[in-house]
Amino acid sequence: MAQANQSRTETPVVVNLTGDAGVDSAGRIRDTLLAAVAGARDLTIDVSGLSFADIAFFQLLYSAMLSLEAAGGKLRIAGLGQSVAAEAAQACGFFEAAWFARLTGQEAGGGDARAAKAD
């Protein structure tokens, strides 16, 4: 079996998501995340431009995070603030989840991950 030799950039990559991030747009977002994960070690997903987010979106983020971590990389979420993604994450109880804390850079159950900002 042949193995692909993919090169990943050490330069931080930022993906700005806008519009709907629900189940109806999951395929588009999956393709965007797959392309970004394939080429980056340090990936930030900016969610400040989302108008809707649901659990399907967070499942995609979780999968992308695991893929990057398996390859020695890191995924972060930015623009959470008072965004619709923060509201959806709160409704799903993710602010208490350890995996979500890894995305926001906050301690699970400590601090306010909704206030996390991109630098």
Phi and psi in degrees as a GROMACS rama.xvg file:
@    title "Ramachandran Plot"
@    xaxis  label "Phi"
@    yaxis  label "Psi"
@TYPE xy
-78.7913  143.656  ALA-2
-111.041  135.668  GLN-3
-77.3353  138.471  ALA-4
-104.637  91.9639  ASN-5
-91.4674  137.692  GLN-6
-96.6762  130.822  SER-7
-111.333  136.329  ARG-8
-78.1578  143.486  THR-9
-84.7477  -13.4493  GLU-10
-71.2199  130.92  THR-11
-57.976  136.954  PRO-12
-112.427  134.496  VAL-13
-118.013  129.112  VAL-14
-112.357  120.175  VAL-15
-96.5632  113.398  ASN-16
-94.7515  138.482  LEU-17
-133.086  159.497  THR-18
79.9771  -145.047  GLY-19
-82.7673  131.875  ASP-20
-126.089  53.6379  ALA-21
-111.374  -170.963  GLY-22
-59.3972  -33.0866  VAL-23
-68.5875  -23.9221  ASP-24
-109.81  10.7685  SER-25
-58.864  -38.8419  ALA-26
-62.9498  -43.4416  GLY-27
-64.967  -44.9988  ARG-28
-66.8182  -40.6919  ILE-29
-56.5999  -47.2475  ARG-30
-62.1888  -40.6552  ASP-31
-62.9755  -45.9931  THR-32
-67.9887  -40.345  LEU-33
-59.1456  -44.3905  LEU-34
-64.0734  -41.495  ALA-35
-68.4839  -43.1101  ALA-36
-64.0862  -37.2336  VAL-37
-64.6844  -27.0274  ALA-38
-111.573  3.97592  GLY-39
-132.059  151.686  ALA-40
-103.018  -30.9849  ARG-41
-122.015  105.153  ASP-42
-122.289  130.18  LEU-43
-117.204  130.975  THR-44
-105.974  115.769  ILE-45
-91.6478  118.765  ASP-46
-104.623  6.54634  VAL-47
-63.6257  -21.9423  SER-48
-93.6063  5.32197  GLY-49
-76.5859  140.254  LEU-50
-102.557  -11.1084  SER-51
-160.841  142.363  PHE-52
-147.519  144.853  ALA-53
-138.144  -173.705  ASP-54
-62.8394  -28.4551  ILE-55
-59.7163  -39.9218  ALA-56
-62.3888  -45.216  PHE-57
-68.7641  -29.6728  PHE-58
-64.5852  -39.6264  GLN-59
-66.6468  -41.4891  LEU-60
-62.1851  -42.934  LEU-61
-61.0553  -45.0393  TYR-62
-62.5127  -44.1797  SER-63
-63.3312  -40.4679  ALA-64
-61.6843  -46.5199  MET-65
-62.1246  -40.9407  LEU-66
-62.6322  -45.1929  SER-67
-66.0999  -43.6574  LEU-68
-63.1791  -37.1052  GLU-69
-63.806  -27.6303  ALA-70
-96.7442  10.141  ALA-71
84.7474  13.805  GLY-72
-103.545  -171.754  GLY-73
-143.886  137.04  LYS-74
-112.684  135.922  LEU-75
-128.07  155.621  ARG-76
-113.343  135.566  ILE-77
-127.511  162.185  ALA-78
75.8817  18.8261  GLY-79
-65.9459  -56.8357  LEU-80
31.556  -122.696  GLY-81
-102.971  29.7456  GLN-82
-72.9242  166.937  SER-83
-65.3196  -27.3477  VAL-84
-66.0625  -37.6757  ALA-85
-65.3413  -41.2882  ALA-86
-62.1511  -43.6688  GLU-87
-65.9338  -42.3069  ALA-88
-62.8358  -39.7925  ALA-89
-64.1311  -44.9316  GLN-90
-62.2181  -32.2808  ALA-91
-85.7285  -6.51171  CYS-92
79.2788  19.2328  GLY-93
-74.5042  -19.1901  PHE-94
-66.3907  -13.2443  PHE-95
-100.189  -2.16433  GLU-96
-89.6447  134.707  ALA-97
-60.5862  -39.7253  ALA-98
-64.6883  -36.2966  TRP-99
-70.4831  -35.1602  PHE-100
-61.986  -35.0391  ALA-101
-64.1083  -35.2913  ARG-102
-69.2173  -37.729  LEU-103
-93.0156  -13.6906  THR-104
79.8883  13.5598  GLY-105
-106.175  157.7  GLN-106
-71.3315  137.492  GLU-107
-61.6813  127.701  ALA-108
76.236  -2.19533  GLY-109
-126.621  148.652  GLY-110
70.8815  -179.033  GLY-111
-119.705  97.6972  ASP-112
-60.8208  -23.6895  ALA-113
-65.1973  -21.0544  ARG-114
-90.0618  -1.27513  ALA-115
-62.2066  135.259  ALA-116
-127.065  153.139  LYS-117
-79.9904  140.645  ALA-118
